[in-house]
């Protein structure tokens, strides 16, 4: 006697510290870095990132999984006026851009991608350092989680205080007015789309960690 069953079970990938030469997986959250001026860091912590108007990969927020890359930026700014922001980035759908004049070098978002990834040592003339780089279209996919390479303890203490306040305010805003999905029982920012399982006909949510039917 055979038994037919359908369903899925989620296996969570905790490899947030993916190495720069490893291909990022679509739909995964990774630790990344962004080098910036001190005053700009204050603005980012308090108000979030702002999408650039252009760049090698077009508009977006430029970050890297290689901390060494982030410490170089901004290139023309003295060491005592810059630092590195440690980030948590939800990459969404990723497009690899690994050569000059790639057909999607600046149109990847228009083609349905959330992040463009330039792998290390790919030979692109625009990346003479050969270090990994990413461009994230939506600033809301990026969260600042720590401050690195601050020029002194005074600046570090100030920015960590701003970060703690910003995260506390964000948590309060998130709790207000939210509810849980009746099917997957997770907190919703917006209503989850529900479907009927094609195996058993039960109502299912794509955010469910598992679903089996026999």
PyMOL commands that set and color helices and strands:
alter all, ss='L'
color gray80, all
select helices_A, chain A and resi 38-47+67-71+79-81+139-141+153-175
alter helices_A, ss='H'
color red, helices_A
select strands_A, chain A and resi 6-9+29-37+61-63+82-90+94-96+115-118+133-136+142-148+179-180+187-188+194-196+203-205+210-213
alter strands_A, ss='S'
color yellow, strands_A
deselect
rebuild
show_as cartoon
